[in-house]
């Protein structure tokens, strides 16, 4: 169920934001997510996507109050290559110095968008980065080559 935010007038404490539809939706839902656009992603002058933040407001089936940020690219969906770069930097697989991103001894791009374009042009390096990220988090990762191609095409 998708809902919208309304502003309460005259609220001095707490959040002035509320959802329409009464309290039943708040109590009935098992999971509630707060999805917000935190910025736009531009390619020169043209907007090609949104930087998005998702907060788990309520969760009855898993730990609540988690938060994640990712890119949603128009016509593509959630940017897997952007996630590879962000998680790679966090796991120490991809090195970031200034605006430059590098993997092993190879520079993949100056700026995040150029690094994403490099991974799009070089899917084998993207798979190496993904394998190393999974290994750094203790995840076992075995895929057939045709499955790898399918995932990168999405």
CNS distance restraints for C-alpha pairs under 8 A (distance, minus, plus):
assign (resid   3 and name CA) (resid  19 and name CA) 6.87 0.50 0.50
assign (resid   3 and name CA) (resid  20 and name CA) 7.27 0.50 0.50
assign (resid   4 and name CA) (resid  19 and name CA) 5.92 0.50 0.50
assign (resid   4 and name CA) (resid  20 and name CA) 6.77 0.50 0.50
assign (resid   5 and name CA) (resid  17 and name CA) 6.22 0.50 0.50
assign (resid   5 and name CA) (resid  18 and name CA) 5.63 0.50 0.50
assign (resid   5 and name CA) (resid  19 and name CA) 4.80 0.50 0.50
assign (resid   5 and name CA) (resid  20 and name CA) 6.86 0.50 0.50
assign (resid   6 and name CA) (resid  17 and name CA) 5.66 0.50 0.50
assign (resid   6 and name CA) (resid  18 and name CA) 5.28 0.50 0.50
assign (resid   6 and name CA) (resid  19 and name CA) 5.81 0.50 0.50
assign (resid   6 and name CA) (resid  20 and name CA) 6.66 0.50 0.50
assign (resid   7 and name CA) (resid  16 and name CA) 5.47 0.50 0.50
assign (resid   7 and name CA) (resid  17 and name CA) 4.62 0.50 0.50
assign (resid   7 and name CA) (resid  18 and name CA) 6.10 0.50 0.50
assign (resid   8 and name CA) (resid  16 and name CA) 5.00 0.50 0.50
assign (resid   8 and name CA) (resid  17 and name CA) 6.03 0.50 0.50
assign (resid   8 and name CA) (resid  18 and name CA) 6.71 0.50 0.50
assign (resid   9 and name CA) (resid  16 and name CA) 7.14 0.50 0.50
assign (resid  11 and name CA) (resid  15 and name CA) 7.52 0.50 0.50
assign (resid  11 and name CA) (resid  16 and name CA) 5.62 0.50 0.50
assign (resid  21 and name CA) (resid  25 and name CA) 6.96 0.50 0.50
assign (resid  22 and name CA) (resid  26 and name CA) 7.91 0.50 0.50
assign (resid  23 and name CA) (resid  27 and name CA) 6.50 0.50 0.50
assign (resid  24 and name CA) (resid  28 and name CA) 5.90 0.50 0.50
assign (resid  25 and name CA) (resid  29 and name CA) 5.94 0.50 0.50
assign (resid  26 and name CA) (resid  32 and name CA) 7.96 0.50 0.50
assign (resid  30 and name CA) (resid  58 and name CA) 7.17 0.50 0.50
assign (resid  30 and name CA) (resid  59 and name CA) 5.73 0.50 0.50
assign (resid  30 and name CA) (resid  60 and name CA) 5.19 0.50 0.50
assign (resid  30 and name CA) (resid  61 and name CA) 7.05 0.50 0.50
assign (resid  31 and name CA) (resid  56 and name CA) 7.47 0.50 0.50
assign (resid  31 and name CA) (resid  57 and name CA) 7.65 0.50 0.50
assign (resid  31 and name CA) (resid  58 and name CA) 5.30 0.50 0.50
assign (resid  31 and name CA) (resid  59 and name CA) 4.40 0.50 0.50
assign (resid  31 and name CA) (resid  60 and name CA) 6.40 0.50 0.50
assign (resid  31 and name CA) (resid  61 and name CA) 7.65 0.50 0.50
assign (resid  32 and name CA) (resid  56 and name CA) 6.09 0.50 0.50
assign (resid  32 and name CA) (resid  57 and name CA) 5.37 0.50 0.50
assign (resid  32 and name CA) (resid  58 and name CA) 4.89 0.50 0.50
assign (resid  32 and name CA) (resid  59 and name CA) 6.51 0.50 0.50
assign (resid  33 and name CA) (resid  54 and name CA) 6.50 0.50 0.50
assign (resid  33 and name CA) (resid  55 and name CA) 5.67 0.50 0.50
assign (resid  33 and name CA) (resid  56 and name CA) 4.64 0.50 0.50
assign (resid  33 and name CA) (resid  57 and name CA) 5.48 0.50 0.50
assign (resid  33 and name CA) (resid  58 and name CA) 7.08 0.50 0.50
assign (resid  34 and name CA) (resid  54 and name CA) 5.58 0.50 0.50
assign (resid  34 and name CA) (resid  55 and name CA) 5.05 0.50 0.50
assign (resid  34 and name CA) (resid  56 and name CA) 6.33 0.50 0.50
assign (resid  34 and name CA) (resid  57 and name CA) 6.35 0.50 0.50
assign (resid  35 and name CA) (resid  52 and name CA) 7.05 0.50 0.50
assign (resid  35 and name CA) (resid  53 and name CA) 5.90 0.50 0.50
assign (resid  35 and name CA) (resid  54 and name CA) 4.51 0.50 0.50
assign (resid  35 and name CA) (resid  55 and name CA) 6.56 0.50 0.50
assign (resid  36 and name CA) (resid  52 and name CA) 5.72 0.50 0.50
assign (resid  36 and name CA) (resid  53 and name CA) 5.36 0.50 0.50
assign (resid  36 and name CA) (resid  54 and name CA) 6.46 0.50 0.50
assign (resid  37 and name CA) (resid  50 and name CA) 6.34 0.50 0.50
assign (resid  37 and name CA) (resid  51 and name CA) 5.95 0.50 0.50
assign (resid  37 and name CA) (resid  52 and name CA) 4.55 0.50 0.50
assign (resid  37 and name CA) (resid  53 and name CA) 6.36 0.50 0.50
assign (resid  38 and name CA) (resid  50 and name CA) 7.46 0.50 0.50
assign (resid  38 and name CA) (resid  51 and name CA) 5.55 0.50 0.50
assign (resid  38 and name CA) (resid  52 and name CA) 5.46 0.50 0.50
assign (resid  38 and name CA) (resid  53 and name CA) 6.44 0.50 0.50
assign (resid  39 and name CA) (resid  50 and name CA) 5.82 0.50 0.50
assign (resid  39 and name CA) (resid  51 and name CA) 4.97 0.50 0.50
assign (resid  39 and name CA) (resid  52 and name CA) 7.12 0.50 0.50
assign (resid  40 and name CA) (resid  47 and name CA) 6.54 0.50 0.50
assign (resid  40 and name CA) (resid  48 and name CA) 7.71 0.50 0.50
assign (resid  40 and name CA) (resid  49 and name CA) 5.89 0.50 0.50
assign (resid  40 and name CA) (resid  50 and name CA) 4.36 0.50 0.50
assign (resid  40 and name CA) (resid  51 and name CA) 5.69 0.50 0.50
assign (resid  41 and name CA) (resid  47 and name CA) 5.75 0.50 0.50
assign (resid  41 and name CA) (resid  48 and name CA) 5.72 0.50 0.50
assign (resid  41 and name CA) (resid  49 and name CA) 4.88 0.50 0.50
assign (resid  41 and name CA) (resid  50 and name CA) 5.41 0.50 0.50
assign (resid  41 and name CA) (resid  51 and name CA) 6.55 0.50 0.50
assign (resid  42 and name CA) (resid  46 and name CA) 5.47 0.50 0.50
assign (resid  42 and name CA) (resid  47 and name CA) 4.31 0.50 0.50
assign (resid  42 and name CA) (resid  48 and name CA) 5.47 0.50 0.50
assign (resid  42 and name CA) (resid  49 and name CA) 7.01 0.50 0.50
assign (resid  43 and name CA) (resid  47 and name CA) 6.29 0.50 0.50
assign (resid  43 and name CA) (resid  48 and name CA) 6.38 0.50 0.50
assign (resid  48 and name CA) (resid  73 and name CA) 6.02 0.50 0.50
assign (resid  48 and name CA) (resid  74 and name CA) 5.79 0.50 0.50
assign (resid  49 and name CA) (resid  71 and name CA) 6.91 0.50 0.50
assign (resid  49 and name CA) (resid  72 and name CA) 5.50 0.50 0.50
assign (resid  49 and name CA) (resid  73 and name CA) 4.07 0.50 0.50
assign (resid  49 and name CA) (resid  74 and name CA) 5.20 0.50 0.50
assign (resid  50 and name CA) (resid  71 and name CA) 5.75 0.50 0.50
assign (resid  50 and name CA) (resid  72 and name CA) 5.24 0.50 0.50
assign (resid  50 and name CA) (resid  73 and name CA) 6.42 0.50 0.50
assign (resid  51 and name CA) (resid  69 and name CA) 7.19 0.50 0.50
assign (resid  51 and name CA) (resid  70 and name CA) 5.91 0.50 0.50
assign (resid  51 and name CA) (resid  71 and name CA) 4.53 0.50 0.50
assign (resid  51 and name CA) (resid  72 and name CA) 6.35 0.50 0.50
assign (resid  52 and name CA) (resid  69 and name CA) 5.56 0.50 0.50
assign (resid  52 and name CA) (resid  70 and name CA) 5.44 0.50 0.50
assign (resid  52 and name CA) (resid  71 and name CA) 5.88 0.50 0.50
assign (resid  52 and name CA) (resid  72 and name CA) 6.90 0.50 0.50
assign (resid  53 and name CA) (resid  67 and name CA) 7.17 0.50 0.50
assign (resid  53 and name CA) (resid  68 and name CA) 5.79 0.50 0.50
assign (resid  53 and name CA) (resid  69 and name CA) 4.40 0.50 0.50
assign (resid  53 and name CA) (resid  70 and name CA) 6.66 0.50 0.50
assign (resid  54 and name CA) (resid  67 and name CA) 5.72 0.50 0.50
assign (resid  54 and name CA) (resid  68 and name CA) 5.42 0.50 0.50
assign (resid  54 and name CA) (resid  69 and name CA) 6.35 0.50 0.50
assign (resid  55 and name CA) (resid  65 and name CA) 6.44 0.50 0.50
assign (resid  55 and name CA) (resid  66 and name CA) 5.90 0.50 0.50
assign (resid  55 and name CA) (resid  67 and name CA) 4.45 0.50 0.50
assign (resid  55 and name CA) (resid  68 and name CA) 6.66 0.50 0.50
assign (resid  56 and name CA) (resid  64 and name CA) 5.73 0.50 0.50
assign (resid  56 and name CA) (resid  65 and name CA) 4.90 0.50 0.50
assign (resid  56 and name CA) (resid  66 and name CA) 5.43 0.50 0.50
assign (resid  56 and name CA) (resid  67 and name CA) 6.40 0.50 0.50
assign (resid  57 and name CA) (resid  64 and name CA) 6.60 0.50 0.50
assign (resid  57 and name CA) (resid  65 and name CA) 5.70 0.50 0.50
assign (resid  58 and name CA) (resid  64 and name CA) 5.66 0.50 0.50
assign (resid  58 and name CA) (resid  65 and name CA) 7.02 0.50 0.50
assign (resid  59 and name CA) (resid  63 and name CA) 6.48 0.50 0.50
assign (resid  59 and name CA) (resid  64 and name CA) 4.97 0.50 0.50
assign (resid  60 and name CA) (resid  64 and name CA) 7.69 0.50 0.50
assign (resid  70 and name CA) (resid  78 and name CA) 7.07 0.50 0.50
assign (resid  70 and name CA) (resid  79 and name CA) 7.34 0.50 0.50
assign (resid  70 and name CA) (resid  82 and name CA) 7.53 0.50 0.50
assign (resid  70 and name CA) (resid  83 and name CA) 6.89 0.50 0.50
assign (resid  71 and name CA) (resid  78 and name CA) 5.72 0.50 0.50
assign (resid  71 and name CA) (resid  79 and name CA) 5.52 0.50 0.50
assign (resid  71 and name CA) (resid  82 and name CA) 6.93 0.50 0.50
assign (resid  72 and name CA) (resid  76 and name CA) 7.54 0.50 0.50
assign (resid  72 and name CA) (resid  77 and name CA) 5.17 0.50 0.50
assign (resid  72 and name CA) (resid  78 and name CA) 4.40 0.50 0.50
assign (resid  72 and name CA) (resid  79 and name CA) 5.93 0.50 0.50
assign (resid  73 and name CA) (resid  77 and name CA) 5.18 0.50 0.50
assign (resid  73 and name CA) (resid  78 and name CA) 6.17 0.50 0.50
assign (resid  73 and name CA) (resid  79 and name CA) 6.26 0.50 0.50
assign (resid  76 and name CA) (resid 154 and name CA) 7.71 0.50 0.50
assign (resid  79 and name CA) (resid  83 and name CA) 6.48 0.50 0.50
assign (resid  80 and name CA) (resid  84 and name CA) 6.20 0.50 0.50
assign (resid  81 and name CA) (resid  85 and name CA) 6.34 0.50 0.50
assign (resid  81 and name CA) (resid 116 and name CA) 5.50 0.50 0.50
assign (resid  81 and name CA) (resid 119 and name CA) 6.58 0.50 0.50
assign (resid  81 and name CA) (resid 120 and name CA) 7.34 0.50 0.50
assign (resid  81 and name CA) (resid 126 and name CA) 7.58 0.50 0.50
assign (resid  82 and name CA) (resid  86 and name CA) 6.25 0.50 0.50
assign (resid  82 and name CA) (resid 112 and name CA) 7.55 0.50 0.50
assign (resid  82 and name CA) (resid 116 and name CA) 6.01 0.50 0.50
assign (resid  83 and name CA) (resid  87 and name CA) 5.85 0.50 0.50
assign (resid  84 and name CA) (resid  88 and name CA) 5.67 0.50 0.50
assign (resid  84 and name CA) (resid 126 and name CA) 7.53 0.50 0.50
assign (resid  84 and name CA) (resid 129 and name CA) 7.11 0.50 0.50
assign (resid  84 and name CA) (resid 130 and name CA) 6.53 0.50 0.50
assign (resid  85 and name CA) (resid  89 and name CA) 6.17 0.50 0.50
assign (resid  85 and name CA) (resid  94 and name CA) 6.87 0.50 0.50
assign (resid  85 and name CA) (resid 112 and name CA) 7.74 0.50 0.50
assign (resid  85 and name CA) (resid 115 and name CA) 7.65 0.50 0.50
assign (resid  85 and name CA) (resid 116 and name CA) 7.47 0.50 0.50
assign (resid  86 and name CA) (resid  90 and name CA) 6.29 0.50 0.50
assign (resid  87 and name CA) (resid  91 and name CA) 5.97 0.50 0.50
assign (resid  87 and name CA) (resid 133 and name CA) 7.11 0.50 0.50
assign (resid  88 and name CA) (resid  92 and name CA) 5.93 0.50 0.50
assign (resid  88 and name CA) (resid  93 and name CA) 4.80 0.50 0.50
assign (resid  88 and name CA) (resid  94 and name CA) 4.76 0.50 0.50
assign (resid  88 and name CA) (resid  95 and name CA) 7.84 0.50 0.50
assign (resid  88 and name CA) (resid 129 and name CA) 6.90 0.50 0.50
assign (resid  88 and name CA) (resid 130 and name CA) 7.89 0.50 0.50
assign (resid  88 and name CA) (resid 133 and name CA) 6.13 0.50 0.50
assign (resid  89 and name CA) (resid  93 and name CA) 6.05 0.50 0.50
assign (resid  89 and name CA) (resid  94 and name CA) 4.78 0.50 0.50
assign (resid  89 and name CA) (resid  95 and name CA) 5.89 0.50 0.50
assign (resid  89 and name CA) (resid  96 and name CA) 6.67 0.50 0.50
assign (resid  91 and name CA) (resid 133 and name CA) 6.43 0.50 0.50
assign (resid  91 and name CA) (resid 136 and name CA) 6.69 0.50 0.50
assign (resid  93 and name CA) (resid 103 and name CA) 6.88 0.50 0.50
assign (resid  93 and name CA) (resid 104 and name CA) 8.00 0.50 0.50
assign (resid  93 and name CA) (resid 129 and name CA) 6.88 0.50 0.50
assign (resid  93 and name CA) (resid 132 and name CA) 6.69 0.50 0.50
assign (resid  93 and name CA) (resid 133 and name CA) 6.66 0.50 0.50
assign (resid  94 and name CA) (resid 101 and name CA) 6.67 0.50 0.50
assign (resid  94 and name CA) (resid 102 and name CA) 5.76 0.50 0.50
assign (resid  94 and name CA) (resid 103 and name CA) 4.96 0.50 0.50
assign (resid  94 and name CA) (resid 104 and name CA) 7.54 0.50 0.50
assign (resid  94 and name CA) (resid 129 and name CA) 7.63 0.50 0.50
assign (resid  95 and name CA) (resid 101 and name CA) 5.71 0.50 0.50
assign (resid  95 and name CA) (resid 102 and name CA) 5.19 0.50 0.50
assign (resid  95 and name CA) (resid 103 and name CA) 6.30 0.50 0.50
assign (resid  96 and name CA) (resid 100 and name CA) 5.72 0.50 0.50
assign (resid  96 and name CA) (resid 101 and name CA) 4.64 0.50 0.50
assign (resid  96 and name CA) (resid 102 and name CA) 6.48 0.50 0.50
assign (resid  97 and name CA) (resid 101 and name CA) 6.64 0.50 0.50
assign (resid  99 and name CA) (resid 110 and name CA) 5.39 0.50 0.50
assign (resid  99 and name CA) (resid 111 and name CA) 5.07 0.50 0.50
assign (resid  99 and name CA) (resid 112 and name CA) 7.70 0.50 0.50
assign (resid 100 and name CA) (resid 107 and name CA) 7.16 0.50 0.50
assign (resid 100 and name CA) (resid 108 and name CA) 7.61 0.50 0.50
assign (resid 100 and name CA) (resid 109 and name CA) 5.80 0.50 0.50
assign (resid 100 and name CA) (resid 110 and name CA) 4.34 0.50 0.50
assign (resid 100 and name CA) (resid 111 and name CA) 6.02 0.50 0.50
assign (resid 101 and name CA) (resid 107 and name CA) 5.99 0.50 0.50
assign (resid 101 and name CA) (resid 108 and name CA) 5.59 0.50 0.50
assign (resid 101 and name CA) (resid 109 and name CA) 5.53 0.50 0.50
assign (resid 101 and name CA) (resid 110 and name CA) 6.34 0.50 0.50
assign (resid 101 and name CA) (resid 111 and name CA) 7.23 0.50 0.50
assign (resid 101 and name CA) (resid 112 and name CA) 7.66 0.50 0.50
assign (resid 101 and name CA) (resid 115 and name CA) 6.71 0.50 0.50
assign (resid 102 and name CA) (resid 106 and name CA) 5.48 0.50 0.50
assign (resid 102 and name CA) (resid 107 and name CA) 4.07 0.50 0.50
assign (resid 102 and name CA) (resid 108 and name CA) 5.12 0.50 0.50
assign (resid 102 and name CA) (resid 109 and name CA) 7.16 0.50 0.50
assign (resid 103 and name CA) (resid 107 and name CA) 6.34 0.50 0.50
assign (resid 103 and name CA) (resid 108 and name CA) 6.74 0.50 0.50
assign (resid 103 and name CA) (resid 129 and name CA) 7.85 0.50 0.50
assign (resid 108 and name CA) (resid 114 and name CA) 7.65 0.50 0.50
assign (resid 108 and name CA) (resid 115 and name CA) 5.25 0.50 0.50
assign (resid 108 and name CA) (resid 118 and name CA) 6.02 0.50 0.50
assign (resid 108 and name CA) (resid 119 and name CA) 7.69 0.50 0.50
assign (resid 109 and name CA) (resid 114 and name CA) 5.04 0.50 0.50
assign (resid 109 and name CA) (resid 115 and name CA) 4.33 0.50 0.50
assign (resid 109 and name CA) (resid 118 and name CA) 6.79 0.50 0.50
assign (resid 110 and name CA) (resid 114 and name CA) 5.96 0.50 0.50
assign (resid 110 and name CA) (resid 115 and name CA) 6.66 0.50 0.50
assign (resid 111 and name CA) (resid 115 and name CA) 6.36 0.50 0.50
assign (resid 112 and name CA) (resid 116 and name CA) 6.20 0.50 0.50
assign (resid 113 and name CA) (resid 117 and name CA) 6.24 0.50 0.50
assign (resid 114 and name CA) (resid 118 and name CA) 6.18 0.50 0.50
assign (resid 115 and name CA) (resid 119 and name CA) 6.34 0.50 0.50
assign (resid 116 and name CA) (resid 120 and name CA) 6.26 0.50 0.50
assign (resid 117 and name CA) (resid 121 and name CA) 6.31 0.50 0.50
assign (resid 118 and name CA) (resid 122 and name CA) 6.07 0.50 0.50
assign (resid 119 and name CA) (resid 123 and name CA) 5.82 0.50 0.50
assign (resid 119 and name CA) (resid 125 and name CA) 6.74 0.50 0.50
assign (resid 119 and name CA) (resid 126 and name CA) 5.42 0.50 0.50
assign (resid 120 and name CA) (resid 126 and name CA) 7.83 0.50 0.50
assign (resid 122 and name CA) (resid 126 and name CA) 6.62 0.50 0.50
assign (resid 123 and name CA) (resid 127 and name CA) 6.20 0.50 0.50
assign (resid 123 and name CA) (resid 152 and name CA) 6.94 0.50 0.50
assign (resid 124 and name CA) (resid 128 and name CA) 6.33 0.50 0.50
assign (resid 125 and name CA) (resid 129 and name CA) 6.19 0.50 0.50
assign (resid 126 and name CA) (resid 130 and name CA) 6.19 0.50 0.50
assign (resid 127 and name CA) (resid 131 and name CA) 6.06 0.50 0.50
assign (resid 127 and name CA) (resid 148 and name CA) 7.58 0.50 0.50
assign (resid 128 and name CA) (resid 132 and name CA) 6.23 0.50 0.50
assign (resid 129 and name CA) (resid 133 and name CA) 6.16 0.50 0.50
assign (resid 130 and name CA) (resid 134 and name CA) 6.17 0.50 0.50
assign (resid 131 and name CA) (resid 135 and name CA) 6.12 0.50 0.50
assign (resid 131 and name CA) (resid 141 and name CA) 6.71 0.50 0.50
assign (resid 132 and name CA) (resid 136 and name CA) 6.02 0.50 0.50
assign (resid 133 and name CA) (resid 137 and name CA) 6.44 0.50 0.50
assign (resid 134 and name CA) (resid 138 and name CA) 6.28 0.50 0.50
assign (resid 134 and name CA) (resid 139 and name CA) 5.00 0.50 0.50
assign (resid 134 and name CA) (resid 140 and name CA) 6.95 0.50 0.50
assign (resid 134 and name CA) (resid 141 and name CA) 6.84 0.50 0.50
assign (resid 135 and name CA) (resid 139 and name CA) 5.49 0.50 0.50
assign (resid 135 and name CA) (resid 140 and name CA) 6.73 0.50 0.50
assign (resid 135 and name CA) (resid 141 and name CA) 7.65 0.50 0.50
assign (resid 143 and name CA) (resid 147 and name CA) 6.33 0.50 0.50
assign (resid 143 and name CA) (resid 148 and name CA) 6.63 0.50 0.50
assign (resid 144 and name CA) (resid 148 and name CA) 6.52 0.50 0.50
assign (resid 145 and name CA) (resid 149 and name CA) 6.44 0.50 0.50
assign (resid 146 and name CA) (resid 150 and name CA) 6.31 0.50 0.50
assign (resid 147 and name CA) (resid 151 and name CA) 6.35 0.50 0.50
assign (resid 148 and name CA) (resid 152 and name CA) 6.34 0.50 0.50
assign (resid 149 and name CA) (resid 153 and name CA) 6.15 0.50 0.50
assign (resid 150 and name CA) (resid 154 and name CA) 6.70 0.50 0.50
